C-alpha cells in the first residue's frame, strides 16, 4: 500500500527509494532475530506488544494523512531539483524503512520464520545470508511494483482516480492499524 501510494503521490523514483527502504527494514528484523530470538521468545512478550502498538500507530498516522489529503500533485517524472531530491530521497527511504520496521506483522513473520528454519546449530553466516536474501528479494518485488504502477497505462488510470485511490488506501491503513491494536 505504501509503495503504491508513493507511486501515485511522488512518482516512480521515490516509490523505488521507498521500496529499497522497505528492503532495508527487513535487515532490522533479521538483526534482532539473529541476535535475540531466544531472548524475545522466552517470556519477553512486551517487546512484541511495543512493536505492535508503534506499528499500528504509524500505520494509522499514514492512513489519516491520506484520508485528510486535499490535493495530490502527481509527479511521474524525476526532474526535480537536486536539493528536493535529497530531502525527498531521505523521506522516501525513511518512509519505507519505518513502515517495515514498525510493521508488527513483519516482526511476527520473521520471528516465526527464523524459529522454524534456524536453530542453534545454524552458522551465523548462513543466518545472515538468509536475511540478506529476504531483504534483496523484498526490495526487488516492491521496486517491480513501483515500475508497474508507473507505466503509461497505470499513469492514465492513476491520474484519473488518484484522490479516490489515496483515500481508499488511507482507509485500508486505518482499518489495518485498528485491527492490530484490538
N, C-alpha and C positions, 0 to 999 in steps of 0.2 A: 504494500500500500504506500509506503513512504517513497519508494523508488518511482512508482507511477505518479505520485503527487509531484515529486521533483521534476519528472519529465514534463509534466503539464506546466508547472509554475516557472521552472528555471531552465528547462531545455536539456538536451542530450548530455552536454559536457558535465553539467553539475549533477545530473542523475547518475552518471558513471562515477563521479567522485563520491557521491553518496553510497553507491554500490561497493566501492573499494573500502569505504568506512565500515560498512556492514561486514565485509570480509575480515577487516582488521579487528572488529569487535569480537569475532569468534576466537581470536588469539587470547583475549581476556578470559573467555570461558575455558579454553584449553589450559591456560596457566593455572587457574585455581583447581581445575580437575586434576592436573598432573601433580600439583604441589600440595593440595589439601583435600582431596576427595575423601580420605579417611576421616579427617577432622570434621568436615561439613556433614558427612553422612552418619557420624556417630553421636547423635543426640544434640547437635547444634542447629536445630531447625530454625531458630530465629534468624539466621543468616539468609536462609531461603525466603522467609517472610519479608525481610527488609528488601531484598532484591525484588520480590513480587510487588510490594507496595510502591517502591520507587519506580519500577517499570510501568505499573498501572497509572501512576500519577503523570509520568512523562507522556504516555500514550494519550491520556485524557487532555493534557495541555495541547498537544499537537492537533488532536481532534477538534477541540473547541476553537483553536486558531483557524482551522479550515472552515468550520461552520460559520464563524463570525467574519470571515474574509469577505469584503465588499467587492473587490475587484481582483482580477487576475491579469497580470501582464504576461502574455505568453511570449517566450523568447526561445525559439528553436535554433537560434544561431549562437555562436560563441565569439562574437566580435566585440566584446565588452572591453573597457579599459583595463590595463594591467592591474591597477590598484583595486578595482572592483573584483577582478578575477581572484586576487589573493584573498580578499575578505570572503568572497563567496566560496572559494575553494575550501577555506578553513571551516566556514559554516556548514557547507555541504558534507564534508568529511566528518565533522563532529556530529552532525545530524545522523548520519548512517552509523557511526561508531556508537553513539549513546543509545540509539534505537536498539541496537543489538545487545549492547552490554546490559541495558536495563530491561531487557525482554525476559520476563520470568519463564516463559515457555522455552526459550533458548537455554536458560540455566538448567531447567529440569531435563531438557533433551540431552544436553552434554553430560550432565551428571549420570543420567540413566545409561547413555551410550558408553561412557567410559567405565562405568561399573560393570557393564556386560562384556566388553571386549578387552579390557585391560585388567590385569591382576598384578600382584606384587612381583611376579617373575618377568613381566614385560619390560624390556630395556627402556630406559628413559628416552633414548634416541628414537626408538620406534614410536613411543607415545607422542613425541614432538612431531614426528613425520606425519602421523595420523592427523594431528591438529593442523599442521600446515596445509596438508592436502584438503581438509574440510574448509579451511579459510579460503584457499585459492578457488576451489570449485564453487563455493557460495558467491564469491566476488564475480566470477565469470558468469554465473547464472544471472545475477542481478544486472551486470553490465549488458548482457544479451537482452534482458527485459528493457533496459534503458534504450538500447538501439532500436528494438522493435516498436517500442511505444513512441518513437520519434520519427518513424518512416513517413513518407509522403501521405499515404492513406491514413495513418494514425493522426497525423497533423491536421488533416481536414476534419476528421471526426472530433478530435480533441478541441480544435478551435471552436467548433460549433457547440460542444457540450462541456467545456472546461469548468464553468461555475457549478453546474449540476454534479459533475464527477467529483469536484473538490468537496462539495457539501456532503455527498454520499460517502466519500472516503472519511470525512470528518466524523460523520455519524457512526460509521463502522468502527473507527478507532475508539470513540467514546464507549460504544457498546462492549468492545473487547476489554477496555480498561475497567468497566463496571463489573464484567464477569470475572475478571482477575481479582478484583477486590472482594467480591462476595462469592 
